[in-house]
Amino acid sequence: MIIYYGTPSIETERLLLQKFTLTNTLAAFDNWLSDERVSDNRVSAAHQSVSETKERVNRILSDYESEEFCYWAIKLKESGELIGEIDLYDMEEATGNCEVSYSLGYRWWNKGYSTEALRAVVEFGFTKMKLHKISAAHNTDNPASGRIMNKAGMMQEGTIRDMIRNSKNQYKDCAVYGILQEDYFSENNGNRYILNLSI
């Protein structure tokens, strides 16, 4: 049985994972939602206007009313700068399984931030929410995302052809990854990535 906490604040070595606020709108637009280098790896098109981003952030804010909604803004702890987002979604009560997705602004790629955020969310999912399995997928032409998943303990389970169609009407094969709760506890050897959790 999944235990829901909504979207609590999570602190890691370099990051703060927190709820979005309306004041995050411009930074989210500037830092990744308007950038095609990021959107090419997503289903949704790059935003063309700040009003698009505002509408999206407003939907997120309204969804926070549900304890089952887990959607974090990724911020640098030192500066408070908003650099990306990460969420747990498609919770299945029958299995205890769910999926995770994340996006990070191009300026912060290859610095280990996505791995740090993903490790923290995986830890939260297994140790607090009591999830059974967390899955993720990435376009096969974006292998860097697979390396992030692997560093967070996830294993590639296969490839699904034409799994998604992006905003440019291109079908993309996706590599599917997953990690079981039992794998997490047996392989983690007591390592913890969350420094502080505000539930």
N, C-alpha and C positions, 0 to 999 in steps of 0.2 A: 504494500500500500504506500502510495506516494504521500509524503508529508510536505505541505505547501507553506512557504514563508513569504510569498510575494517576491519582491526584488530588494533584498537587504543590501546595505553598504558592505563592500568587501575591500579590505586593504591588503596589498601585497608589497613586496620589496620596493617596487618603483611606481605602482599604479594604485588608483582608486577606482573601483567599480561602483557606480552610483546610479540612482534613478535620473532619467532625463528631466530637465526643466525647460520651460519655454525660452529662457535666456540662452539655451544651448543652440538655438535654431541656426543662427548665422554661422557659428563655428562648424556645425555639422554640414551645412551647405558648402562652406569654403574648403573644409579639410578632407571630405571624401564623397559626399553625396552628389556633387557636381562634377566629379573627376571621372572621365571615361576610363582611365587606367584602373580604377577601382570597379566601376560599374560593369566593365567587360567580364568580370568574374561573378557577377550577380545576375539575377533574372530581371530586375527592374532597371530601367534606363537611368542615365545620369540626369539629375534634376537640372532644369533650365532656369528656374527662378527660385528665389528664397521663399515665395509663397507656397510652392510645392513642398518644401522642407517643413515649413510651419504647419501645413496640413498634416504631414506625416508625424511630426512631433506631437501635435494635438491628439492624434489617434493613440499614440503611445501613452500619453498622459491619462487619457480616459481609460485605457486598459489596465492601468495600475490599480484600479478599483478592485480587480480580481486578484485573489491570493495565488491563483494558478499562473499569473503572468510574471515571467522572469526576463527582464530586458534591461541591460545595463549600458550606461555611457562609460566609456573607457577614458580615464583622465590620467595625466602625468601627476604623480603625487607632489613633486617638487614645485611645479608651476601652476597646477590646476588646469592646464590646457586640455581641451577635449580632442582626442585623437581617433576615436572609433567607437564601435558598438559590439556587443555580444549578447546572445540570448539563448535560452532553452525553450523549446517549443514542441508542439505535437505530443503532449504527454498522453500516454496510454495507460489508463488505470488497470486494464486487464493484465498487462505485462510488466508495468513499471518502467517501460522504455520511453525514451524521448530523443530529440535531435538537438544539435547545437549549431549555430552559425555565427560568423563574426566578420567584420569589415574594419580595416584600418586605413587611415589616410596614407597616401603614397610617401609622404615625407618621413614616415616612421616605420617604413618597411625595413626588414633585415636588421632590426635592433633587438629582437627577442620579445617585443611587447605582446604580440599576438600569442606566442607560446605561454608567456607569463599569465595573461588573462585567461586563456583556455585551461591551463592547469588549475587555476583557482576555481573556475566555474565547475570543472569536473570534480574537484575535491568537494565543493559545496554540494553538488548533485548527489554524490555517493554518501558523504558523511552526514549530511543534514536532511536531504530530501529522501534518502533511502532509495534512490533510483536503482533499477536493475541493470540497465544498459543505456549508454549514450552513444548516438551515431552522428556522423557528419559525412559530407560529400564535397568534392571539389572537381572543377573542370579538369580534365586530363592535361589540358594545355597550360595549367597553372600548378605545376608540381611543387612549388614553394609552399602552397597551402597544405599539401600532403606531408611535407616535412614537419610543419607545425603540429599537425595532428599526431604524427608519429612521436614527436618529442613529448607530447602530452600523454603518451601511453596508448594511443589508439592504434589498431592494426588494420591494414587494408584487407577488406573481405571480398572484394571483387570490383568489376567495372560494369556499369550499366550504359549501354549505347543509347545515344540521343535522350538522355535522362531529362534534360531541360532545353528550352528554347529561349535564347536571350532577347533583349530588346531590339537587336539588329536582325532578328528572325533567323539566327544561326542555331542549329541544333548542336548540342555539346554532349560528348560522352563524359561521364562522371565516375571517378574512383570513390568507392564507398568505404568508410572506415567505421570502426566501432570499438568500444571498450566495455567490458562487463564489470560489475561491482567487485566480483571475486578476483578478477585480474588486477583491478586497481589496488585492492588491499594486499594481495600477495606480492605485487611488483613494486609497490611504493615504499616499502621498508621504513615506514614511519616518517617519510618526508612530508612536510607541510608547506604549502605555498601561501596560505592565508595567514596573515599576521594579526588581523583584527576583523571580526565579523559582527555587524550590528543588526541583530534580529529583533 
